[in-house]
Amino acid sequence: MIYSKSSEYGIQAMIYLAEHRDKEKIMVSQIAEDYNIPVHFLAKLVQTLVKHHLVKSFRGRSGGLKLNKPARDIRVIDIVYAIDGPPSENDMCVIGLDECNDNVPCPLHNNWKIIKENIRVLLGHENLEHLAKEVIRKRQLLGEVS
């Protein structure tokens, strides 16, 4: 896996907020229901996203969530790093060996290193505005109402 299930949920929540940016505020429970994410788990993830200034949280009767900046200015890698942290200098071996680096490579090290870099570049270029538009387009193709 490239990033954690927590990051996956965080990305889904952020795309949801980008999709519904025309609404005043979105409740955590609504996102959790629509994406089938445990609400308490998502609430904890949202706290992390707030701490990293990606989301604004409003309390009270008319509370909810909003993106903290325009969707086009939030990249997927920002969400992954907020939740999972930046990648470790000593990444784990893709096939589970105890030591794997440029000096002591596993059989997949050189290819996996290129793939990881390509994924990092991809996540660094993808922004929420584009992803939200694509999710809406996908739902239209599937005949779902957004």
C-alpha positions as CSV (number, residue, x, y, z in Angstrom):
1,M,0.0,0.0,0.0
2,I,1.3,3.5,-0.9
3,Y,-0.4,5.2,2.0
4,S,-2.5,4.2,5.0
5,K,-6.3,3.6,5.2
6,S,-6.4,6.7,7.3
7,S,-5.0,8.7,4.5
8,E,-7.4,7.1,2.1
9,Y,-10.3,8.2,4.3
10,G,-8.8,11.7,4.6
11,I,-8.5,12.0,0.9
12,Q,-12.1,10.9,0.4
13,A,-13.3,13.4,3.0
14,M,-11.4,16.2,1.4
15,I,-12.7,15.4,-2.0
16,Y,-16.2,15.4,-0.6
17,L,-15.6,18.9,0.8
18,A,-14.3,20.0,-2.5
19,E,-17.3,18.5,-4.3
20,H,-19.7,20.3,-2.0
21,R,-17.8,23.6,-1.6
22,D,-20.9,25.5,-2.6
23,K,-22.6,24.4,0.6
24,E,-22.1,26.4,3.8
25,K,-20.7,23.6,5.9
26,I,-20.6,19.8,5.8
27,M,-21.1,17.6,8.8
28,V,-18.5,14.9,9.6
29,S,-21.4,12.4,10.0
30,Q,-22.6,13.1,6.4
31,I,-19.2,12.4,4.9
32,A,-18.9,9.3,7.1
33,E,-22.3,8.0,5.9
34,D,-21.7,8.7,2.2
35,Y,-18.3,7.1,2.2
36,N,-19.1,4.4,4.7
37,I,-16.3,5.5,7.1
38,P,-16.7,5.0,10.9
39,V,-17.8,8.5,12.1
40,H,-15.6,8.5,15.2
41,F,-12.6,7.5,13.2
42,L,-13.3,10.2,10.6
43,A,-13.8,12.8,13.4
44,K,-10.2,12.0,14.7
45,L,-8.8,12.3,11.1
46,V,-10.6,15.7,10.7
47,Q,-8.8,16.9,13.9
48,T,-5.5,16.2,12.2
49,L,-6.6,17.9,9.0
50,V,-7.6,21.0,11.0
51,K,-4.3,21.0,12.8
52,H,-2.5,21.0,9.4
53,H,-4.7,23.9,8.3
54,L,-6.4,21.9,5.5
55,V,-9.9,22.1,7.0
56,K,-11.8,24.6,9.1
57,S,-14.0,23.2,11.8
58,F,-17.0,25.1,13.1
59,R,-18.8,24.0,16.4
60,G,-22.3,24.3,17.4
61,R,-25.8,23.9,15.9
62,S,-24.7,25.3,12.5
63,G,-21.3,23.7,12.7
64,G,-19.5,21.6,10.3
65,L,-16.5,21.6,8.0
66,K,-15.1,23.6,5.1
67,L,-11.9,23.5,3.2
68,N,-9.4,26.0,4.6
69,K,-8.2,27.1,1.2
70,P,-9.3,26.8,-2.4
71,A,-9.5,23.1,-3.6
72,R,-7.0,23.8,-6.4
73,D,-4.4,24.7,-3.8
74,I,-4.7,21.5,-1.8
75,R,-2.7,18.6,-3.2
76,V,-3.2,14.9,-2.4
77,I,0.3,14.7,-1.0
78,D,-0.6,17.5,1.5
79,I,-3.3,15.2,2.9
80,V,-1.1,12.1,3.0
81,Y,1.7,14.0,4.7
82,A,-0.7,15.5,7.2
83,I,-2.1,12.1,8.2
84,D,0.8,9.7,7.7
85,G,3.7,12.2,8.0
86,P,6.4,12.6,5.4
87,P,8.1,9.4,4.1
88,S,10.8,7.9,6.3
89,E,14.4,8.0,5.2
90,N,14.5,4.3,5.8
91,D,11.4,3.0,4.0
92,M,10.5,-0.6,4.6
93,C,11.4,-3.2,2.0
94,V,8.5,-3.8,-0.4
95,I,8.9,-7.6,0.0
96,G,9.5,-7.4,3.8
97,L,13.2,-7.9,4.1
98,D,14.9,-6.4,7.1
99,E,17.3,-4.1,5.3
100,C,16.8,-2.6,1.8
101,N,18.5,0.5,0.5
102,D,20.7,1.6,-2.4
103,N,23.7,-0.1,-0.7
104,V,21.9,-3.4,0.1
105,P,19.0,-3.6,-2.4
106,C,16.3,-6.3,-2.4
107,P,15.4,-7.9,-5.7
108,L,12.7,-5.2,-6.3
109,H,14.5,-2.2,-4.8
110,N,15.6,-0.4,-8.0
111,N,12.2,-0.8,-9.7
112,W,10.2,0.0,-6.6
113,K,12.3,3.1,-6.0
114,I,11.3,4.5,-9.4
115,I,7.6,3.6,-8.8
116,K,7.6,5.3,-5.4
117,E,9.1,8.5,-6.9
118,N,6.5,8.4,-9.7
119,I,3.7,8.1,-7.2
120,R,5.1,10.9,-5.1
121,V,5.2,13.1,-8.1
122,L,1.6,12.2,-9.1
123,L,0.3,12.9,-5.6
124,G,2.2,16.2,-5.6
125,H,0.5,17.3,-8.8
126,E,-3.1,16.2,-8.2
127,N,-5.2,18.8,-6.5
128,L,-8.7,18.5,-4.9
129,E,-10.4,20.7,-7.5
130,H,-9.4,18.3,-10.3
131,L,-10.3,15.2,-8.3
132,A,-13.7,16.5,-7.3
133,K,-14.5,17.3,-10.9
134,E,-13.5,13.8,-11.9
135,V,-15.5,12.2,-9.1
136,I,-18.6,14.2,-10.2
137,R,-18.0,13.1,-13.8
138,K,-17.6,9.5,-12.8
139,R,-20.9,9.6,-10.9
140,Q,-22.6,11.1,-13.9
141,L,-21.3,8.3,-16.1
142,L,-22.6,5.8,-13.5
143,G,-26.0,7.5,-13.5
144,E,-25.7,8.5,-9.8
145,V,-26.9,11.8,-8.5
146,S,-24.3,14.0,-6.9
